[in-house]
Amino acid sequence: MTENTFVGGEGTDRITLSDENLYMGNYIENLGDFSTPKTKGMRKYNEDEIIKELSEYITSTYNQHYSSGNDKIQTLDLIEACGDGEAFCRSNILKYASRYDKKGTSRRDIMKILHYAVLLMYFNDKNNKTETYNQ
């Protein structure tokens, strides 16, 4: 099992996630409670609520995805098996960003962009050495 470490800015905790926890919806949910005293008041732009909303959105998508029977293989699993997981996610980010605010679903488009960005990070981390962020 591979572990990936993400390091935030000063005053934040080091977050280590295993491949198991990185799998799709668990990625955001396992980042922890951002309202702890250590980070409370550090975020100016409502990030805590947006991260919570994103987590809830990602969880809700699991009732919408196509899967193959009871084995829960999703289309994205097949795309990844072909080696196209990163390209697929990157393309979907571009798709939803380019149509942003053109179909009357701007907030939903942003959620899709963020979801595909999380998935892109998952595939990037799975396929490459994880970077740390010095701030």
C-alpha positions as CSV (number, residue, x, y, z in Angstrom):
1,M,0.0,0.0,0.0
2,T,1.3,3.4,-1.0
3,E,1.0,6.4,1.3
4,N,0.9,9.9,0.0
5,T,1.8,12.9,2.2
6,F,0.4,16.4,1.6
7,V,1.9,19.3,3.6
8,G,0.0,22.5,4.0
9,G,1.1,25.9,5.1
10,E,2.3,27.0,8.5
11,G,0.0,25.9,11.3
12,T,-1.6,23.1,9.3
13,D,-1.1,19.4,9.9
14,R,0.7,16.9,7.7
15,I,-1.9,14.7,6.1
16,T,-1.0,11.1,5.1
17,L,-3.5,9.1,3.1
18,S,-3.1,5.5,1.9
19,D,-4.3,4.3,-1.5
20,E,-7.4,3.0,0.1
21,N,-8.3,6.3,1.5
22,L,-7.5,8.1,-1.7
23,Y,-10.1,6.2,-3.6
24,M,-12.6,8.6,-5.1
25,G,-15.1,9.9,-2.5
26,N,-12.9,9.1,0.6
27,Y,-10.3,11.6,-0.7
28,I,-12.0,14.8,0.5
29,E,-13.8,13.2,3.4
30,N,-10.6,12.0,5.1
31,L,-8.9,15.4,5.0
32,G,-10.3,16.0,8.4
33,D,-12.2,18.7,10.2
34,F,-11.0,22.1,9.1
35,S,-12.7,24.0,11.9
36,T,-10.1,22.8,14.5
37,P,-8.6,25.6,16.7
38,K,-5.4,25.2,14.7
39,T,-7.0,26.4,11.5
40,K,-10.1,28.3,12.7
41,G,-10.0,31.9,11.5
42,M,-7.2,31.2,9.0
43,R,-9.5,30.7,6.1
44,K,-11.0,33.9,4.8
45,Y,-13.0,32.8,1.8
46,N,-15.5,30.3,3.2
47,E,-13.3,27.3,2.2
48,D,-14.4,25.1,5.1
49,E,-18.0,25.2,3.9
50,I,-17.1,24.8,0.3
51,I,-14.9,21.8,1.1
52,K,-17.8,20.3,3.1
53,E,-20.2,21.0,0.2
54,L,-17.8,19.4,-2.3
55,S,-17.5,16.3,-0.1
56,E,-21.3,16.0,0.0
57,Y,-21.5,16.5,-3.7
58,I,-18.9,13.8,-4.4
59,T,-20.7,11.4,-2.1
60,S,-24.0,12.1,-3.9
61,T,-22.5,11.3,-7.3
62,Y,-22.0,7.7,-6.4
63,N,-25.8,7.1,-6.7
64,Q,-25.7,8.6,-10.2
65,H,-22.7,6.8,-11.8
66,Y,-23.0,4.0,-14.2
67,S,-21.7,0.7,-12.9
68,S,-21.4,-2.8,-14.2
69,G,-23.8,-4.9,-12.0
70,N,-23.1,-5.5,-8.4
71,D,-19.3,-5.4,-8.7
72,K,-19.4,-1.5,-8.7
73,I,-17.0,-1.2,-11.6
74,Q,-17.6,2.3,-12.9
75,T,-16.9,3.7,-16.3
76,L,-14.0,5.7,-14.9
77,D,-12.4,2.3,-13.7
78,L,-12.5,1.1,-17.3
79,I,-11.1,4.4,-18.6
80,E,-8.3,4.2,-16.0
81,A,-7.6,0.6,-17.1
82,C,-6.9,1.9,-20.6
83,G,-4.4,4.3,-19.2
84,D,-6.6,7.4,-19.8
85,G,-7.7,8.3,-16.3
86,E,-5.6,11.6,-16.1
87,A,-6.5,12.7,-19.6
88,F,-10.2,12.0,-19.1
89,C,-10.3,14.0,-15.8
90,R,-8.2,16.9,-17.4
91,S,-10.5,17.0,-20.4
92,N,-13.6,17.1,-18.2
93,I,-12.2,20.0,-16.2
94,L,-11.7,21.9,-19.5
95,K,-15.2,20.9,-20.7
96,Y,-17.0,22.2,-17.6
97,A,-14.7,25.3,-17.3
98,S,-15.4,26.2,-20.9
99,R,-19.2,26.0,-20.5
100,Y,-19.2,27.7,-17.1
101,D,-22.1,30.1,-16.8
102,K,-23.4,29.3,-20.3
103,K,-26.1,26.8,-19.4
104,G,-27.5,28.3,-16.2
105,T,-25.6,25.8,-14.1
106,S,-22.5,27.7,-13.1
107,R,-22.4,26.4,-9.5
108,R,-22.9,22.8,-10.6
109,D,-20.2,23.3,-13.3
110,I,-17.8,24.5,-10.6
111,M,-18.6,21.4,-8.4
112,K,-17.9,19.2,-11.4
113,I,-14.6,21.0,-12.1
114,L,-13.6,20.5,-8.5
115,H,-14.6,16.8,-8.5
116,Y,-12.7,16.1,-11.6
117,A,-9.7,18.0,-10.1
118,V,-9.8,15.7,-7.1
119,L,-10.0,12.7,-9.4
120,L,-7.1,14.1,-11.4
121,M,-5.1,14.4,-8.3
122,Y,-5.9,10.8,-7.3
123,F,-4.7,9.5,-10.7
124,N,-1.7,11.8,-10.6
125,D,-0.7,10.7,-7.2
126,K,-1.2,7.0,-8.1
127,N,0.9,7.3,-11.3
128,N,3.6,9.7,-10.0
129,K,5.7,10.5,-7.0
130,T,3.7,12.7,-4.6
131,E,5.0,16.2,-4.2
132,T,5.2,18.1,-0.9
133,Y,4.4,21.8,-0.7
134,N,6.8,24.1,1.1
135,Q,5.2,27.4,2.1
